[in-house]
Amino acid sequence: MLKLKTNKGAKKRFKLTKKGKLMRFKQGKTHLATSKSSNRKRKLRKSTIVGGKVGKITKKLLPYG
């Protein structure tokens, strides 16, 4: 059986948890931060879980987790 290739873009952007869920960072934090409130920027710090159909598709890009 051939080795499966990992998508390098997905490898840099997503991490798999121990239970197999996908974690991603929230978008919108690195650019034009002065116009955003402190509360909004604090909420953008935390990572979130990718779910649903998008999560299933993204997991295929990371075959070895």
PQR file with spaces between the fields and no chain letter, atoms N, CA, C, O and H, PARSE charges and radii, in Angstrom:
ATOM       1  N    MET     1       0.837   -1.190    0.000 -0.4000 1.5000
ATOM       2  CA   MET     1       0.000    0.000    0.000 -0.0000 2.0000
ATOM       3  C    MET     1       0.876    1.246    0.000  0.5500 1.7000
ATOM       4  O    MET     1       1.891    1.301    0.696 -0.5500 1.4000
ATOM       5  N    LEU     2       0.486    2.230   -0.771 -0.4000 1.5000
ATOM       6  CA   LEU     2       1.247    3.471   -0.857 -0.0000 2.0000
ATOM       7  C    LEU     2       1.061    4.325    0.387  0.5500 1.7000
ATOM       8  O    LEU     2       0.037    4.256    1.068 -0.5500 1.4000
ATOM       9  H    LEU     2      -0.337    2.186   -1.336  0.4000 1.0000
ATOM      10  N    LYS     3       2.064    5.122    0.661 -0.4000 1.5000
ATOM      11  CA   LYS     3       1.944    6.097    1.741 -0.0000 2.0000
ATOM      12  C    LYS     3       1.041    7.233    1.272  0.5500 1.7000
ATOM      13  O    LYS     3       1.062    7.611    0.101 -0.5500 1.4000
ATOM      14  H    LYS     3       2.895    5.178    0.108  0.4000 1.0000
ATOM      15  N    LEU     4       0.253    7.770    2.192 -0.4000 1.5000
ATOM      16  CA   LEU     4      -0.621    8.896    1.866 -0.0000 2.0000
ATOM      17  C    LEU     4       0.116   10.191    2.162  0.5500 1.7000
ATOM      18  O    LEU     4       0.850   10.280    3.146 -0.5500 1.4000
ATOM      19  H    LEU     4       0.236    7.462    3.143  0.4000 1.0000
ATOM      20  N    LYS     5      -0.077   11.191    1.317 -0.4000 1.5000
ATOM      21  CA   LYS     5       0.582   12.478    1.527 -0.0000 2.0000
ATOM      22  C    LYS     5      -0.260   13.366    2.431  0.5500 1.7000
ATOM      23  O    LYS     5      -1.475   13.471    2.264 -0.5500 1.4000
ATOM      24  H    LYS     5      -0.674   11.119    0.518  0.4000 1.0000
ATOM      25  N    THR     6       0.402   14.003    3.390 -0.4000 1.5000
ATOM      26  CA   THR     6      -0.246   14.979    4.262 -0.0000 2.0000
ATOM      27  C    THR     6      -0.274   16.317    3.550  0.5500 1.7000
ATOM      28  O    THR     6       0.723   16.723    2.953 -0.5500 1.4000
ATOM      29  H    THR     6       1.389   13.918    3.526  0.4000 1.0000
ATOM      30  N    ASN     7      -1.403   17.007    3.606 -0.4000 1.5000
ATOM      31  CA   ASN     7      -1.506   18.344    3.042 -0.0000 2.0000
ATOM      32  C    ASN     7      -0.757   19.316    3.953  0.5500 1.7000
ATOM      33  O    ASN     7      -1.125   19.480    5.117 -0.5500 1.4000
ATOM      34  H    ASN     7      -2.213   16.678    4.091  0.4000 1.0000
ATOM      35  N    LYS     8       0.287   19.959    3.435 -0.4000 1.5000
ATOM      36  CA   LYS     8       1.164   20.794    4.255 -0.0000 2.0000
ATOM      37  C    LYS     8       0.458   22.037    4.794  0.5500 1.7000
ATOM      38  O    LYS     8       0.766   22.498    5.893 -0.5500 1.4000
ATOM      39  H    LYS     8       0.585   19.826    2.489  0.4000 1.0000
ATOM      40  N    GLY     9      -0.491   22.584    4.021 -0.4000 1.5000
ATOM      41  CA   GLY     9      -1.247   23.744    4.496 -0.0000 2.0000
ATOM      42  C    GLY     9      -2.107   23.385    5.700  0.5500 1.7000
ATOM      43  O    GLY     9      -2.201   24.152    6.659 -0.5500 1.4000
ATOM      44  H    GLY     9      -0.741   22.209    3.129  0.4000 1.0000
ATOM      45  N    ALA    10      -2.735   22.213    5.643 -0.4000 1.5000
ATOM      46  CA   ALA    10      -3.578   21.751    6.749 -0.0000 2.0000
ATOM      47  C    ALA    10      -2.726   21.397    7.964  0.5500 1.7000
ATOM      48  O    ALA    10      -3.143   21.608    9.103 -0.5500 1.4000
ATOM      49  H    ALA    10      -2.659   21.590    4.864  0.4000 1.0000
ATOM      50  N    LYS    11      -1.553   20.867    7.723 -0.4000 1.5000
ATOM      51  CA   LYS    11      -0.643   20.489    8.806 -0.0000 2.0000
ATOM      52  C    LYS    11      -0.253   21.707    9.648  0.5500 1.7000
ATOM      53  O    LYS    11      -0.113   21.612   10.867 -0.5500 1.4000
ATOM      54  H    LYS    11      -1.215   20.696    6.798  0.4000 1.0000
ATOM      55  N    LYS    12      -0.081   22.848    8.983 -0.4000 1.5000
ATOM      56  CA   LYS    12       0.319   24.075    9.679 -0.0000 2.0000
ATOM      57  C    LYS    12      -0.851   24.736   10.410  0.5500 1.7000
ATOM      58  O    LYS    12      -0.644   25.462   11.382 -0.5500 1.4000
ATOM      59  H    LYS    12      -0.194   22.926    7.993  0.4000 1.0000
ATOM      60  N    ARG    13      -2.079   24.487    9.946 -0.4000 1.5000
ATOM      61  CA   ARG    13      -3.230   25.217   10.481 -0.0000 2.0000
ATOM      62  C    ARG    13      -4.065   24.455   11.501  0.5500 1.7000
ATOM      63  O    ARG    13      -4.769   25.072   12.300 -0.5500 1.4000
ATOM      64  H    ARG    13      -2.248   23.897    9.157  0.4000 1.0000
ATOM      65  N    PHE    14      -4.001   23.127   11.490 -0.4000 1.5000
ATOM      66  CA   PHE    14      -4.861   22.324   12.359 -0.0000 2.0000
ATOM      67  C    PHE    14      -4.054   21.379   13.228  0.5500 1.7000
ATOM      68  O    PHE    14      -2.985   20.908   12.840 -0.5500 1.4000
ATOM      69  H    PHE    14      -3.429   22.626   10.841  0.4000 1.0000
ATOM      70  N    LYS    15      -4.596   21.108   14.435 -0.4000 1.5000
ATOM      71  CA   LYS    15      -4.011   20.109   15.331 -0.0000 2.0000
ATOM      72  C    LYS    15      -5.120   19.145   15.718  0.5500 1.7000
ATOM      73  O    LYS    15      -6.272   19.547   15.883 -0.5500 1.4000
ATOM      74  H    LYS    15      -5.465   21.490   14.751  0.4000 1.0000
ATOM      75  N    LEU    16      -4.775   17.883   15.862 -0.4000 1.5000
ATOM      76  CA   LEU    16      -5.747   16.894   16.306 -0.0000 2.0000
ATOM      77  C    LEU    16      -5.640   16.711   17.814  0.5500 1.7000
ATOM      78  O    LEU    16      -4.537   16.625   18.354 -0.5500 1.4000
ATOM      79  H    LEU    16      -3.839   17.557   15.728  0.4000 1.0000
ATOM      80  N    THR    17      -6.784   16.652   18.498 -0.4000 1.5000
ATOM      81  CA   THR    17      -6.792   16.397   19.934 -0.0000 2.0000
ATOM      82  C    THR    17      -6.638   14.894   20.153  0.5500 1.7000
ATOM      83  O    THR    17      -6.638   14.122   19.195 -0.5500 1.4000
ATOM      84  H    THR    17      -7.680   16.722   18.060  0.4000 1.0000
ATOM      85  N    LYS    18      -6.507   14.479   21.408 -0.4000 1.5000
ATOM      86  CA   LYS    18      -6.353   13.055   21.708 -0.0000 2.0000
ATOM      87  C    LYS    18      -7.600   12.257   21.348  0.5500 1.7000
ATOM      88  O    LYS    18      -7.517   11.067   21.042 -0.5500 1.4000
ATOM      89  H    LYS    18      -6.506   15.106   22.187  0.4000 1.0000
ATOM      90  N    LYS    19      -8.751   12.913   21.385 -0.4000 1.5000
ATOM      91  CA   LYS    19      -9.997   12.222   21.030 -0.0000 2.0000
ATOM      92  C    LYS    19     -10.287   12.269   19.541  0.5500 1.7000
ATOM      93  O    LYS    19     -11.293   11.723   19.089 -0.5500 1.4000
ATOM      94  H    LYS    19      -8.819   13.879   21.634  0.4000 1.0000
ATOM      95  N    GLY    20      -9.403   12.927   18.758 -0.4000 1.5000
ATOM      96  CA   GLY    20      -9.550   12.939   17.314 -0.0000 2.0000
ATOM      97  C    GLY    20     -10.299   14.138   16.752  0.5500 1.7000
ATOM      98  O    GLY    20     -10.643   14.157   15.571 -0.5500 1.4000
ATOM      99  H    GLY    20      -8.586   13.371   19.125  0.4000 1.0000
ATOM     100  N    LYS    21     -10.555   15.143   17.594 -0.4000 1.5000
ATOM     101  CA   LYS    21     -11.216   16.346   17.092 -0.0000 2.0000
ATOM     102  C    LYS    21     -10.175   17.301   16.520  0.5500 1.7000
ATOM     103  O    LYS    21      -9.012   17.279   16.921 -0.5500 1.4000
ATOM     104  H    LYS    21     -10.275   15.127   18.554  0.4000 1.0000
ATOM     105  N    LEU    22     -10.600   18.129   15.589 -0.4000 1.5000
ATOM     106  CA   LEU    22      -9.697   19.094   14.958 -0.0000 2.0000
ATOM     107  C    LEU    22      -9.784   20.440   15.664  0.5500 1.7000
ATOM     108  O    LEU    22     -10.878   20.949   15.907 -0.5500 1.4000
ATOM     109  H    LEU    22     -11.545   18.147   15.263  0.4000 1.0000
ATOM     110  N    MET    23      -8.630   21.016   15.994 -0.4000 1.5000
ATOM     111  CA   MET    23      -8.581   22.337   16.595 -0.0000 2.0000
ATOM     112  C    MET    23      -8.007   23.306   15.574  0.5500 1.7000
ATOM     113  O    MET    23      -7.108   22.958   14.809 -0.5500 1.4000
ATOM     114  H    MET    23      -7.741   20.602   15.797  0.4000 1.0000
ATOM     115  N    ARG    24      -8.539   24.536   15.570 -0.4000 1.5000
ATOM     116  CA   ARG    24      -8.023   25.580   14.694 -0.0000 2.0000
ATOM     117  C    ARG    24      -7.993   26.896   15.462  0.5500 1.7000
ATOM     118  O    ARG    24      -8.715   27.076   16.442 -0.5500 1.4000
ATOM     119  H    ARG    24      -9.269   24.819   16.191  0.4000 1.0000
ATOM     120  N    PHE    25      -7.144   27.809   15.000 -0.4000 1.5000
ATOM     121  CA   PHE    25      -7.105   29.134   15.601 -0.0000 2.0000
ATOM     122  C    PHE    25      -8.183   29.998   14.963  0.5500 1.7000
ATOM     123  O    PHE    25      -8.542   29.803   13.802 -0.5500 1.4000
ATOM     124  H    PHE    25      -6.557   27.662   14.204  0.4000 1.0000
ATOM     125  N    LYS    26      -8.692   30.950   15.728 -0.4000 1.5000
ATOM     126  CA   LYS    26      -9.721   31.842   15.193 -0.0000 2.0000
ATOM     127  C    LYS    26      -9.097   32.866   14.271  0.5500 1.7000
ATOM     128  O    LYS    26      -7.975   33.318   14.498 -0.5500 1.4000
ATOM     129  H    LYS    26      -8.399   31.109   16.671  0.4000 1.0000
ATOM     130  N    GLN    27      -9.822   33.231   13.234 -0.4000 1.5000
ATOM     131  CA   GLN    27      -9.315   34.175   12.244 -0.0000 2.0000
ATOM     132  C    GLN    27      -9.604   35.606   12.673  0.5500 1.7000
ATOM     133  O    GLN    27     -10.527   35.861   13.447 -0.5500 1.4000
ATOM     134  H    GLN    27     -10.733   32.865   13.049  0.4000 1.0000
ATOM     135  N    GLY    28      -8.804   36.532   12.161 -0.4000 1.5000
ATOM     136  CA   GLY    28      -9.076   37.945   12.383 -0.0000 2.0000
ATOM     137  C    GLY    28      -8.297   38.582   13.510  0.5500 1.7000
ATOM     138  O    GLY    28      -8.638   39.684   13.939 -0.5500 1.4000
ATOM     139  H    GLY    28      -8.054   36.325   11.532  0.4000 1.0000
ATOM     140  N    LYS    29      -7.254   37.922   14.006 -0.4000 1.5000
ATOM     141  CA   LYS    29      -6.516   38.476   15.141 -0.0000 2.0000
ATOM     142  C    LYS    29      -5.246   39.222   14.730  0.5500 1.7000
ATOM     143  O    LYS    29      -4.846   40.175   15.399 -0.5500 1.4000
ATOM     144  H    LYS    29      -6.977   37.026   13.657  0.4000 1.0000
ATOM     145  N    THR    30      -4.624   38.806   13.660 -0.4000 1.5000
ATOM     146  CA   THR    30      -3.289   39.314   13.352 -0.0000 2.0000
ATOM     147  C    THR    30      -3.279   40.625   12.575  0.5500 1.7000
ATOM     148  O    THR    30      -2.231   41.260   12.462 -0.5500 1.4000
ATOM     149  H    THR    30      -4.949   38.032   13.116  0.4000 1.0000
ATOM     150  N    HIS    31      -4.400   41.036   12.047 -0.4000 1.5000
ATOM     151  CA   HIS    31      -4.421   42.178   11.136 -0.0000 2.0000
ATOM     152  C    HIS    31      -5.431   43.218   11.605  0.5500 1.7000
ATOM     153  O    HIS    31      -6.550   42.869   11.980 -0.5500 1.4000
ATOM     154  H    HIS    31      -5.252   40.520   12.139  0.4000 1.0000
ATOM     155  N    LEU    32      -5.047   44.491   11.586 -0.4000 1.5000
ATOM     156  CA   LEU    32      -5.913   45.611   11.987 -0.0000 2.0000
ATOM     157  C    LEU    32      -6.447   45.457   13.408  0.5500 1.7000
ATOM     158  O    LEU    32      -7.642   45.620   13.657 -0.5500 1.4000
ATOM     159  H    LEU    32      -4.138   44.774   11.281  0.4000 1.0000
ATOM     160  N    ALA    33      -5.551   45.141   14.327 -0.4000 1.5000
ATOM     161  CA   ALA    33      -5.964   44.846   15.705 -0.0000 2.0000
ATOM     162  C    ALA    33      -6.308   46.097   16.510  0.5500 1.7000
ATOM     163  O    ALA    33      -7.004   45.998   17.520 -0.5500 1.4000
ATOM     164  H    ALA    33      -4.581   45.008   14.125  0.4000 1.0000
ATOM     165  N    THR    34      -5.835   47.279   16.084 -0.4000 1.5000
ATOM     166  CA   THR    34      -6.080   48.489   16.873 -0.0000 2.0000
ATOM     167  C    THR    34      -7.554   48.878   16.869  0.5500 1.7000
ATOM     168  O    THR    34      -8.031   49.488   17.826 -0.5500 1.4000
ATOM     169  H    THR    34      -5.269   47.359   15.263  0.4000 1.0000
ATOM     170  N    SER    35      -8.279   48.537   15.816 -0.4000 1.5000
ATOM     171  CA   SER    35      -9.693   48.898   15.740 -0.0000 2.0000
ATOM     172  C    SER    35     -10.592   47.919   16.492  0.5500 1.7000
ATOM     173  O    SER    35     -11.793   48.161   16.614 -0.5500 1.4000
ATOM     174  H    SER    35      -7.892   48.041   15.039  0.4000 1.0000
ATOM     175  N    LYS    36     -10.033   46.817   16.998 -0.4000 1.5000
ATOM     176  CA   LYS    36     -10.819   45.816   17.707 -0.0000 2.0000
ATOM     177  C    LYS    36     -10.696   46.027   19.223  0.5500 1.7000
ATOM     178  O    LYS    36      -9.650   46.450   19.715 -0.5500 1.4000
ATOM     179  H    LYS    36      -9.058   46.620   16.899  0.4000 1.0000
ATOM     180  N    SER    37     -11.753   45.735   19.939 -0.4000 1.5000
ATOM     181  CA   SER    37     -11.744   45.922   21.389 -0.0000 2.0000
ATOM     182  C    SER    37     -10.893   44.851   22.065  0.5500 1.7000
ATOM     183  O    SER    37     -10.632   43.794   21.489 -0.5500 1.4000
ATOM     184  H    SER    37     -12.603   45.391   19.539  0.4000 1.0000
ATOM     185  N    SER    38     -10.463   45.137   23.297 -0.4000 1.5000
ATOM     186  CA   SER    38      -9.646   44.188   24.056 -0.0000 2.0000
ATOM     187  C    SER    38     -10.410   42.903   24.302  0.5500 1.7000
ATOM     188  O    SER    38      -9.846   41.811   24.234 -0.5500 1.4000
ATOM     189  H    SER    38     -10.675   45.995   23.765  0.4000 1.0000
ATOM     190  N    ASN    39     -11.695   43.038   24.590 -0.4000 1.5000
ATOM     191  CA   ASN    39     -12.535   41.869   24.839 -0.0000 2.0000
ATOM     192  C    ASN    39     -12.611   40.982   23.600  0.5500 1.7000
ATOM     193  O    ASN    39     -12.552   39.757   23.703 -0.5500 1.4000
ATOM     194  H    ASN    39     -12.153   43.925   24.645  0.4000 1.0000
ATOM     195  N    ARG    40     -12.741   41.598   22.442 -0.4000 1.5000
ATOM     196  CA   ARG    40     -12.817   40.860   21.180 -0.0000 2.0000
ATOM     197  C    ARG    40     -11.498   40.148   20.883  0.5500 1.7000
ATOM     198  O    ARG    40     -11.499   38.995   20.452 -0.5500 1.4000
ATOM     199  H    ARG    40     -12.789   42.593   22.358  0.4000 1.0000
ATOM     200  N    LYS    41     -10.372   40.832   21.111 -0.4000 1.5000
ATOM     201  CA   LYS    41      -9.061   40.230   20.858 -0.0000 2.0000
ATOM     202  C    LYS    41      -8.780   39.085   21.822  0.5500 1.7000
ATOM     203  O    LYS    41      -8.142   38.100   21.448 -0.5500 1.4000
ATOM     204  H    LYS    41     -10.371   41.769   21.460  0.4000 1.0000
ATOM     205  N    ARG    42      -9.253   39.207   23.057 -0.4000 1.5000
ATOM     206  CA   ARG    42      -9.073   38.148   24.050 -0.0000 2.0000
ATOM     207  C    ARG    42      -9.826   36.894   23.632  0.5500 1.7000
ATOM     208  O    ARG    42      -9.327   35.781   23.798 -0.5500 1.4000
ATOM     209  H    ARG    42      -9.771   40.006   23.360  0.4000 1.0000
ATOM     210  N    LYS    43     -11.024   37.071   23.092 -0.4000 1.5000
ATOM     211  CA   LYS    43     -11.815   35.924   22.632 -0.0000 2.0000
ATOM     212  C    LYS    43     -11.191   35.258   21.410  0.5500 1.7000
ATOM     213  O    LYS    43     -11.372   34.060   21.196 -0.5500 1.4000
ATOM     214  H    LYS    43     -11.429   37.975   22.957  0.4000 1.0000
ATOM     215  N    LEU    44     -10.459   36.028   20.608 -0.4000 1.5000
ATOM     216  CA   LEU    44      -9.814   35.481   19.414 -0.0000 2.0000
ATOM     217  C    LEU    44      -8.566   34.656   19.751  0.5500 1.7000
ATOM     218  O    LEU    44      -8.074   33.905   18.908 -0.5500 1.4000
ATOM     219  H    LEU    44     -10.313   37.001   20.782  0.4000 1.0000
ATOM     220  N    ARG    45      -8.057   34.794   20.972 -0.4000 1.5000
ATOM     221  CA   ARG    45      -6.849   34.054   21.372 -0.0000 2.0000
ATOM     222  C    ARG    45      -7.083   32.548   21.435  0.5500 1.7000
ATOM     223  O    ARG    45      -6.218   31.763   21.047 -0.5500 1.4000
ATOM     224  H    ARG    45      -8.457   35.404   21.656  0.4000 1.0000
ATOM     225  N    LYS    46      -8.241   32.155   21.918 -0.4000 1.5000
ATOM     226  CA   LYS    46      -8.510   30.732   22.127 -0.0000 2.0000
ATOM     227  C    LYS    46      -8.739   30.014   20.801  0.5500 1.7000
ATOM     228  O    LYS    46      -9.246   30.596   19.842 -0.5500 1.4000
ATOM     229  H    LYS    46      -8.943   32.793   22.233  0.4000 1.0000
ATOM     230  N    SER    47      -8.361   28.757   20.767 -0.4000 1.5000
ATOM     231  CA   SER    47      -8.624   27.954   19.575 -0.0000 2.0000
ATOM     232  C    SER    47     -10.016   27.337   19.699  0.5500 1.7000
ATOM     233  O    SER    47     -10.586   27.278   20.789 -0.5500 1.4000
ATOM     234  H    SER    47      -7.949   28.284   21.546  0.4000 1.0000
ATOM     235  N    THR    48     -10.542   26.887   18.592 -0.4000 1.5000
ATOM     236  CA   THR    48     -11.890   26.324   18.571 -0.0000 2.0000
ATOM     237  C    THR    48     -11.897   25.018   17.789  0.5500 1.7000
ATOM     238  O    THR    48     -10.953   24.717   17.057 -0.5500 1.4000
ATOM     239  H    THR    48     -10.079   26.934   17.707  0.4000 1.0000
ATOM     240  N    ILE    49     -12.955   24.254   17.946 -0.4000 1.5000
ATOM     241  CA   ILE    49     -13.065   22.948   17.298 -0.0000 2.0000
ATOM     242  C    ILE    49     -13.735   23.098   15.926  0.5500 1.7000
ATOM     243  O    ILE    49     -14.721   23.818   15.774 -0.5500 1.4000
ATOM     244  H    ILE    49     -13.721   24.498   18.540  0.4000 1.0000
ATOM     245  N    VAL    50     -13.178   22.407   14.945 -0.4000 1.5000
ATOM     246  CA   VAL    50     -13.766   22.369   13.601 -0.0000 2.0000
ATOM     247  C    VAL    50     -14.736   21.197   13.590  0.5500 1.7000
ATOM     248  O    VAL    50     -14.355   20.067   13.897 -0.5500 1.4000
ATOM     249  H    VAL    50     -12.377   21.822   15.068  0.4000 1.0000
ATOM     250  N    GLY    51     -15.975   21.462   13.240 -0.4000 1.5000
ATOM     251  CA   GLY    51     -16.963   20.389   13.279 -0.0000 2.0000
ATOM     252  C    GLY    51     -17.720   20.237   11.974  0.5500 1.7000
ATOM     253  O    GLY    51     -17.498   20.971   11.012 -0.5500 1.4000
ATOM     254  H    GLY    51     -16.285   22.380   12.990  0.4000 1.0000
ATOM     255  N    GLY    52     -18.603   19.281   11.967 -0.4000 1.5000
ATOM     256  CA   GLY    52     -19.491   19.066   10.827 -0.0000 2.0000
ATOM     257  C    GLY    52     -18.797   18.533    9.595  0.5500 1.7000
ATOM     258  O    GLY    52     -17.794   17.822    9.674 -0.5500 1.4000
ATOM     259  H    GLY    52     -18.784   18.684   12.749  0.4000 1.0000
ATOM     260  N    LYS    53     -19.352   18.891    8.463 -0.4000 1.5000
ATOM     261  CA   LYS    53     -18.861   18.411    7.175 -0.0000 2.0000
ATOM     262  C    LYS    53     -17.435   18.897    6.901  0.5500 1.7000
ATOM     263  O    LYS    53     -16.616   18.163    6.348 -0.5500 1.4000
ATOM     264  H    LYS    53     -20.166   19.468    8.399  0.4000 1.0000
ATOM     265  N    VAL    54     -17.152   20.137    7.292 -0.4000 1.5000
ATOM     266  CA   VAL    54     -15.818   20.699    7.065 -0.0000 2.0000
ATOM     267  C    VAL    54     -14.761   19.915    7.852  0.5500 1.7000
ATOM     268  O    VAL    54     -13.653   19.691    7.365 -0.5500 1.4000
ATOM     269  H    VAL    54     -17.817   20.733    7.741  0.4000 1.0000
ATOM     270  N    GLY    55     -15.113   19.506    9.058 -0.4000 1.5000
ATOM     271  CA   GLY    55     -14.192   18.719    9.883 -0.0000 2.0000
ATOM     272  C    GLY    55     -13.852   17.374    9.256  0.5500 1.7000
ATOM     273  O    GLY    55     -12.705   16.927    9.295 -0.5500 1.4000
ATOM     274  H    GLY    55     -16.013   19.688    9.454  0.4000 1.0000
ATOM     275  N    LYS    56     -14.866   16.737    8.680 -0.4000 1.5000
ATOM     276  CA   LYS    56     -14.635   15.434    8.035 -0.0000 2.0000
ATOM     277  C    LYS    56     -13.731   15.571    6.823  0.5500 1.7000
ATOM     278  O    LYS    56     -12.843   14.747    6.601 -0.5500 1.4000
ATOM     279  H    LYS    56     -15.798   17.100    8.649  0.4000 1.0000
ATOM     280  N    ILE    57     -13.962   16.621    6.037 -0.4000 1.5000
ATOM     281  CA   ILE    57     -13.146   16.852    4.842 -0.0000 2.0000
ATOM     282  C    ILE    57     -11.704   17.173    5.236  0.5500 1.7000
ATOM     283  O    ILE    57     -10.764   16.678    4.615 -0.5500 1.4000
ATOM     284  H    ILE    57     -14.683   17.291    6.216  0.4000 1.0000
ATOM     285  N    THR    58     -11.531   17.999    6.266 -0.4000 1.5000
ATOM     286  CA   THR    58     -10.205   18.404    6.710 -0.0000 2.0000
ATOM     287  C    THR    58      -9.417   17.246    7.298  0.5500 1.7000
ATOM     288  O    THR    58      -8.197   17.194    7.143 -0.5500 1.4000
ATOM     289  H    THR    58     -12.295   18.401    6.771  0.4000 1.0000
ATOM     290  N    LYS    59     -10.092   16.310    7.976 -0.4000 1.5000
ATOM     291  CA   LYS    59      -9.412   15.144    8.543 -0.0000 2.0000
ATOM     292  C    LYS    59      -8.771   14.278    7.466  0.5500 1.7000
ATOM     293  O    LYS    59      -7.760   13.618    7.708 -0.5500 1.4000
ATOM     294  H    LYS    59     -11.083   16.353    8.102  0.4000 1.0000
ATOM     295  N    LYS    60      -9.365   14.284    6.277 -0.4000 1.5000
ATOM     296  CA   LYS    60      -8.798   13.504    5.172 -0.0000 2.0000
ATOM     297  C    LYS    60      -7.464   14.084    4.708  0.5500 1.7000
ATOM     298  O    LYS    60      -6.630   13.371    4.150 -0.5500 1.4000
ATOM     299  H    LYS    60     -10.186   14.820    6.081  0.4000 1.0000
ATOM     300  N    LEU    61      -7.270   15.381    4.944 -0.4000 1.5000
ATOM     301  CA   LEU    61      -6.010   16.027    4.560 -0.0000 2.0000
ATOM     302  C    LEU    61      -4.871   15.675    5.523  0.5500 1.7000
ATOM     303  O    LEU    61      -3.698   15.869    5.205 -0.5500 1.4000
ATOM     304  H    LEU    61      -7.948   15.960    5.398  0.4000 1.0000
ATOM     305  N    LEU    62      -5.230   15.152    6.710 -0.4000 1.5000
ATOM     306  CA   LEU    62      -4.237   14.783    7.717 -0.0000 2.0000
ATOM     307  C    LEU    62      -4.348   13.298    8.007  0.5500 1.7000
ATOM     308  O    LEU    62      -4.871   12.920    9.055 -0.5500 1.4000
ATOM     309  H    LEU    62      -6.183   14.994    6.969  0.4000 1.0000
ATOM     310  N    PRO    63      -3.875   12.450    7.117 -0.5600 1.5000
ATOM     311  CA   PRO    63      -4.101   11.009    7.273  0.2800 2.0000
ATOM     312  C    PRO    63      -3.380   10.386    8.480  0.5500 1.7000
ATOM     313  O    PRO    63      -3.826    9.359    8.992 -0.5500 1.4000
ATOM     314  N    TYR    64      -2.289   10.984    8.935 -0.4000 1.5000
ATOM     315  CA   TYR    64      -1.535   10.400   10.033 -0.0000 2.0000
ATOM     316  C    TYR    64      -1.686   11.202   11.326  0.5500 1.7000
ATOM     317  O    TYR    64      -1.004   10.932   12.314 -0.5500 1.4000
ATOM     318  H    TYR    64      -1.927   11.818    8.519  0.4000 1.0000
ATOM     319  N    GLY    65      -2.569   12.172   11.313 -0.4000 1.5000
ATOM     320  CA   GLY    65      -2.919   12.953   12.488 -0.0000 2.0000
ATOM     321  C    GLY    65      -1.774   13.555   13.182  0.5500 1.7000
ATOM     322  O    GLY    65      -1.952   14.238   14.190 -0.5500 1.4000
ATOM     323  H    GLY    65      -3.124   12.391   10.511  0.4000 1.0000
